[in-house]
Amino acid sequence: MRSHFGSCLCGAITFEVEGDFDSFYLCHCKHCQKDTGSSYAANLFSKSAEIKWNSGEDVVTSFTLPETRHNKSFCRLCGSAVPNTQIPGLLVVPAGCLDSKIDISPTAHIFTSSRANWGADADELPKFDKLPE
């Protein structure tokens, strides 16, 4: 069984995920665009992995968009996305909150009918290792 470690931006929340991820979706729905401020959310899903909160479980806050199943868990101190346990039997882990490397590549793009028009050609843009001068 594999362990993955992660944290929020300010470091108040640290956690360990024990187990494997079943899928890794890049979600382009309008809800994910709003809650990430980006063109998509990158989330790992597992029906069997277990989460252990090492610190900061008391600062994890969750928001469910009324009349939907869309939910986001985040650090109430820094706003970083953290694992979500709000859907019974499913652990959803934002890929960017992991500090350890993962060995699963994205499974698929989902909700592509809502894809942001400004993100479609992003792979063709120049690439820099840091903020350009």
N, C-alpha and C positions, 0 to 999 in steps of 0.2 A: 504494500500500500504506500502510496506516495504522499508526502506532506508538502504543502505550499504555505508560504508566509507572506503576510501583507500588513499594510498600515495606512493610515490617513496622512494627509499632507503635514499636519502639525505634529504627528506622532502620538497624540493622545490615545488613539485606538490602534491596537496591534492584535493580530489574530493568526491562527493556524487553521488551514483546511486539510483534513486527512481524508484522502481518497482521490478518485479520478474524476475528471470532468467528462461528461457525456457529449457535450457539444459546445461550440464557440460561435455565436452568432453576431454579425455586424448588423444592427437594427437601424433602419432608416426611417422609422415611423416618426410622425410629427411630435409625438410625446417624447421620444428619446432625443430628438433634436432640441427640444425646449429644455429638457433637464440636463443635457450635457453642454449646450451652447455650441454644438458642433454638428457635422452632417450625419453622424451616426453614433450609436453606443456600441461598445465592444464588451459583450458579456459572456461569461462562461457559465454553463448550466450543469448541475449534477443532481441526480435523484438519490445517490447513495453516500456522497461525501458528507463528513461531519465538520462543523465549525467549532473552534474553541476560541473564545475571546480571551486573550492574554491580558489586555488592559483596555479600559475605556468603554466597556459595554454600556455603562451608564450614560455615555454621551452619544450613543447611536440613536438617531431619530429617523422615523420613517414617515413617508407621505404617500398616500394612495389618492390618485386622481379620482374624484367622485364619479360614480357611475361607470367606472372602468376597472380593469385588473391591473392597470399600470401603477407600479409602485417603485419608489426609490428610497433607499436607506443611505444616510449620510451622517458625517460628523457634525454635531451642532456647533462645534467650536470653529472649524475651518471650512465646512461645507463639502469636503471631499466625499465622493461616492464610496461606499463600503458594502460588503456582502449583505444580501437581502434574504431574510428567512420568512417573509410574510406569506408566501404561497406554500401551503402545507405540502410536504414531501418534495420540495424543490429548493435547492440552494442556488442563488444567482450571485455570481461574483464579477464585479466590474474588473476587466483584465488589467486596467491601469493601476489598480490599488495593490496589486501583487508586487512584492519585493523580490521574490524568487522567480527563476525562469520557469516557463511552462513548455511542455513538449507537444502541445496540440496547436495546430494551425486553425485559422477560422474555417468553420464548416460551411457557412453560406452567408450571403447577404439576404436579409429578410425585409419585408415591407418596402421593396424597391420602388413601388408605385409612388411613394412619398419622398423619394430621394431628392435631396437639395440640388438644384440645378448648378449651383456654384461649386459643388464638390466633385462633379463628374470627371473632370480632366485633371484632378490633383496629382496623379502619378506622372504626368507629363511636365510638371513644373520643375524649375531648377531646385537642387537640393544642397543644403548647407549643414555643416556639423554644429554650428552655433548661430546666434543672431548675426545676420550680415551687417557689415559696416554701412 
